Amino acid sequence: RVQLVESGGGSVQTGGSLRLSCVGSGDAVSRYCMGWFRQPPGKERQGVALIDIDGTTTYADSVKGRFNISRDNAKNILYLQMNSLTPEDADMYHCAAETGICWVLTLDWSGRISDIAAWGQGTPVTVSS
């Protein structure tokens, strides 16, 4: 099974940009549906973006036109380019993987982490106004 480690979070001002990375090890990320989720402490998980094994992407309405999810299969890395950040985007961002096509992993996924292949520890994003 793939294991995931995120990086790239940090603190930016409103309007700034960040690129998050999620490095996969133990297996090829190209074999997985992958996504980015954010979860405020004590609150429900929110889907941000998904990329299926055929490259099809899906975005939450709140990030369309500002965020871009991509995958570098040669480097085994998932990315999330975040532009025009607002304080509402501040959160802990996690990457997730589901073996094969996106089935369990959807933007509305609220199930158990044990239901998917991998869940990263998260990288924090802070946006100041």
C-alpha positions as CSV (number, residue, x, y, z in Angstrom):
1,R,0.0,0.0,0.0
2,V,1.1,3.5,-0.7
3,Q,2.1,5.8,2.2
4,L,1.6,9.5,2.0
5,V,3.5,12.5,3.4
6,E,2.4,16.1,2.8
7,S,4.5,19.2,2.8
8,G,4.4,22.8,1.4
9,G,2.0,24.3,3.9
10,G,2.8,27.6,5.5
11,S,1.5,31.1,6.2
12,V,0.6,33.6,3.4
13,Q,-1.3,36.8,3.1
14,T,-4.7,37.0,1.4
15,G,-4.2,36.7,-2.3
16,G,-1.1,34.7,-2.0
17,S,-0.3,31.2,-3.3
18,L,1.1,27.9,-2.0
19,R,1.8,24.6,-3.6
20,L,1.2,21.5,-1.5
21,S,3.0,18.3,-2.2
22,C,2.1,14.8,-1.2
23,V,4.9,12.3,-1.7
24,G,3.9,8.6,-2.1
25,S,6.1,5.7,-1.1
26,G,5.6,2.0,-1.2
27,D,3.6,2.0,-4.3
28,A,2.9,4.0,-7.5
29,V,0.5,6.9,-7.0
30,S,-0.7,6.4,-10.6
31,R,-2.5,3.3,-9.3
32,Y,-4.7,5.3,-7.0
33,C,-7.5,7.8,-7.0
34,M,-6.1,10.7,-5.0
35,G,-7.5,13.7,-3.4
36,W,-6.9,16.7,-1.1
37,F,-9.1,17.2,1.9
38,R,-9.2,19.8,4.7
39,Q,-10.4,19.3,8.2
40,P,-10.7,22.0,10.9
41,P,-10.1,20.7,14.4
42,G,-13.3,19.2,15.7
43,K,-15.2,19.7,12.5
44,E,-16.2,17.7,9.5
45,R,-13.8,16.8,6.7
46,Q,-14.2,18.8,3.4
47,G,-13.2,17.6,0.0
48,V,-11.1,20.1,-1.9
49,A,-10.0,18.3,-5.1
50,L,-9.8,14.8,-6.6
51,I,-7.8,13.3,-9.5
52,D,-8.8,9.9,-10.8
53,I,-6.4,7.3,-12.3
54,D,-7.3,8.5,-15.8
55,G,-6.5,12.1,-14.9
56,T,-10.0,13.3,-14.5
57,T,-10.2,16.1,-11.9
58,T,-13.0,17.3,-9.6
59,Y,-13.0,20.4,-7.5
60,A,-15.1,21.8,-4.7
61,D,-17.1,24.9,-5.9
62,S,-15.3,27.1,-3.3
63,V,-11.9,26.4,-5.0
64,K,-12.8,26.2,-8.7
65,G,-10.7,28.5,-10.8
66,R,-8.2,29.0,-7.9
67,F,-6.8,25.6,-7.1
68,N,-5.3,23.0,-9.4
69,I,-4.7,19.3,-8.5
70,S,-2.0,17.4,-10.5
71,R,0.1,14.4,-10.3
72,D,3.7,13.7,-11.4
73,N,3.8,9.9,-11.8
74,A,7.5,9.9,-12.5
75,K,8.2,11.5,-9.1
76,N,5.3,9.8,-7.4
77,I,4.0,13.1,-6.1
78,L,0.5,14.6,-5.9
79,Y,0.3,18.4,-5.9
80,L,-2.2,21.1,-5.0
81,Q,-1.5,24.5,-6.4
82,M,-3.5,27.1,-4.5
83,N,-3.9,30.6,-5.8
84,S,-5.8,33.7,-4.6
85,L,-5.9,32.3,-1.1
86,T,-8.4,33.7,1.4
87,P,-8.7,33.3,5.2
88,E,-11.5,30.8,4.5
89,D,-8.9,28.5,3.0
90,A,-6.8,28.2,6.2
91,D,-6.9,24.7,7.5
92,M,-5.0,21.5,7.8
93,Y,-4.7,19.9,4.4
94,H,-4.5,16.1,4.0
95,C,-3.9,14.0,0.9
96,A,-5.7,10.7,0.5
97,A,-5.6,7.7,-1.7
98,E,-8.0,5.0,-2.8
99,T,-6.9,2.0,-4.8
100,G,-8.1,2.1,-8.4
101,I,-10.8,4.5,-9.6
102,C,-12.5,7.1,-7.4
103,W,-15.3,5.2,-5.7
104,V,-15.2,5.7,-2.0
105,L,-13.3,8.9,-2.3
106,T,-15.6,11.7,-3.3
107,L,-15.7,15.4,-2.3
108,D,-18.5,14.4,0.1
109,W,-16.6,11.5,1.6
110,S,-17.3,11.3,5.3
111,G,-16.4,7.7,6.0
112,R,-13.7,6.1,8.0
113,I,-10.0,6.5,7.1
114,S,-9.7,2.7,7.4
115,D,-12.0,2.5,4.3
116,I,-9.3,3.9,2.0
117,A,-5.7,3.0,1.2
118,A,-3.9,5.9,2.7
119,W,-4.3,9.2,4.6
120,G,-1.5,11.6,5.2
121,Q,-0.7,13.4,8.4
122,G,-1.5,16.8,7.0
123,T,0.2,20.1,6.3
124,P,-1.1,23.4,7.8
125,V,-2.1,26.4,5.8
126,T,-2.6,29.8,7.4
127,V,-3.9,32.8,5.5
128,S,-3.8,36.3,7.1
129,S,-6.0,39.1,6.0
